[in-house]
Structures are given as C-alpha cells and as structure tokens.
Amino acid sequence: QVQLVESGGGLVQPGGSLRLSCAASGSITLYALGWYRQAPGKQREWVASITSGSKITYADSEQGRFTISRDNGKNTMYLQMNSLKPDDTAVYYCNARRGVLTYWGQGTQVTVSS
C-alpha cells in the first residue's frame, strides 16, 4: 500500500506561482503519477500525468503554465504552477497507479485571489 501526502498549496495572487509536492510512503518508480483538481461545485478533473517512463501529458488549459515532474529517489512528484488564474482555485490531488492499483492523496488547497 502506498500513502500519498500533498503539500505546497496556499493563497497566491493572480499571475503568481506555486509548487505542489506529493510525497509517497514507498517507491514510486513503477507507478504512473498524476495531478487532479476539484473546484467547489465541480467534478474532479485531470490536470497532468507523468508515466513511469516520464512521458508527460497536460490538459489543454494548463499547457505552457504547469510543469509536472518526478524524483524517484525522493519518492516525490511535483507540479510547478506559473501564471496562476482565479479559475485554478481548487483542491489539488495526487494520484499513483500501477495495474489495478490506484492511490489518492487527501488534497491541498490552492486559492488564487487578489
């Protein structure tokens, strides 16, 4: 079993930046990883993914602003968020998958407001 803990969320002004971290309790080397977010009154949506082979994909709205990365030695995944907009406000969740196994973190709040 893998436990995931997100951190790095907070309040930031429009145009600002945040770096989210997702720390795993064990090795993430063989897992595909991803970030999701859920805004108030909305369903959870996919933001970005990085496979065990480091193939990266982004949602269209995040392309050019967000960067997903992983450090297998630290068992940690990151999401660098730049040029943040109020519409980015949400609880951000990390996800790890391998075969039929799926794990979720508890989320970290990101609020973009002046």
C-alpha positions in Angstrom: 0.0 0.0 0.0 1.2 3.5 -0.9 0.2 6.6 1.1 0.4 10.0 -0.7 0.6 13.4 1.0 0.2 16.6 -0.9 1.8 19.9 0.3 2.6 23.4 -1.1 -0.9 24.8 -1.5 -1.9 28.2 -0.3 -3.1 31.6 -1.2 -1.5 33.3 -4.2 -2.3 36.4 -6.3 -3.2 36.1 -10.0 -0.1 35.7 -12.0 1.8 34.2 -9.2 3.4 30.7 -8.8 3.2 27.7 -6.5 5.0 24.4 -6.4 3.0 21.4 -5.2 4.6 18.3 -3.8 3.3 14.8 -3.4 5.3 12.6 -1.1 4.8 8.8 -1.2 5.4 6.4 1.6 7.2 4.0 -0.7 8.9 3.6 -4.0 7.1 5.3 -6.9 9.4 4.0 -9.6 6.9 1.7 -11.2 3.9 4.0 -10.9 2.2 6.3 -13.3 1.5 9.6 -11.5 -0.9 12.4 -12.0 -2.4 15.6 -10.6 -6.2 16.2 -10.4 -8.2 19.1 -9.1 -11.7 19.8 -7.8 -13.2 23.2 -7.6 -16.3 24.0 -5.5 -19.4 22.6 -7.2 -17.4 20.9 -9.9 -16.3 17.3 -10.6 -12.7 16.3 -10.2 -10.8 16.9 -13.4 -7.4 15.7 -14.7 -4.6 18.3 -14.8 -1.4 16.4 -15.8 0.2 13.0 -15.9 3.7 11.5 -16.0 4.3 7.8 -16.7 6.9 5.6 -15.1 8.9 6.2 -18.3 8.5 10.0 -17.8 6.1 10.6 -20.7 4.2 13.7 -19.8 0.7 15.0 -20.8 -1.2 18.0 -19.8 -4.8 19.2 -20.0 -5.1 21.9 -22.8 -5.8 24.7 -20.3 -2.6 24.0 -18.4 -0.2 23.6 -21.3 2.6 26.1 -21.1 1.8 27.2 -17.5 2.2 24.0 -15.5 5.1 21.5 -15.3 4.8 18.1 -13.8 7.9 16.2 -12.7 9.0 13.3 -10.5 12.0 12.4 -8.4 12.0 8.7 -7.9 15.0 8.9 -5.4 12.9 11.1 -3.1 9.6 9.2 -3.8 8.1 12.6 -4.7 6.1 14.1 -7.6 5.8 17.9 -8.2 3.6 20.3 -10.0 5.1 23.7 -10.8 2.3 26.2 -11.4 3.0 29.5 -13.0 0.8 32.4 -14.3 -1.9 31.2 -12.0 -5.5 32.3 -12.6 -8.6 32.5 -10.4 -10.0 29.6 -12.3 -7.1 27.5 -11.0 -8.6 27.7 -7.5 -9.3 24.1 -6.3 -8.2 21.3 -4.1 -5.4 19.5 -5.9 -4.9 15.8 -5.5 -2.1 13.5 -6.5 -2.7 10.0 -7.9 -0.5 6.9 -8.3 -1.4 3.9 -10.5 0.1 0.6 -11.3 -2.1 -2.0 -13.0 -5.3 -2.3 -11.0 -3.8 -0.4 -8.0 -4.8 3.2 -7.6 -4.0 5.5 -4.7 -5.1 9.1 -3.9 -3.8 11.7 -1.5 -6.1 13.9 0.7 -5.5 17.0 -1.3 -4.1 20.5 -0.8 -6.0 23.8 -1.2 -4.9 26.3 -3.9 -6.6 29.7 -3.8 -5.8 32.3 -6.5 -7.2 35.6 -5.5 -6.3 39.3 -5.2 
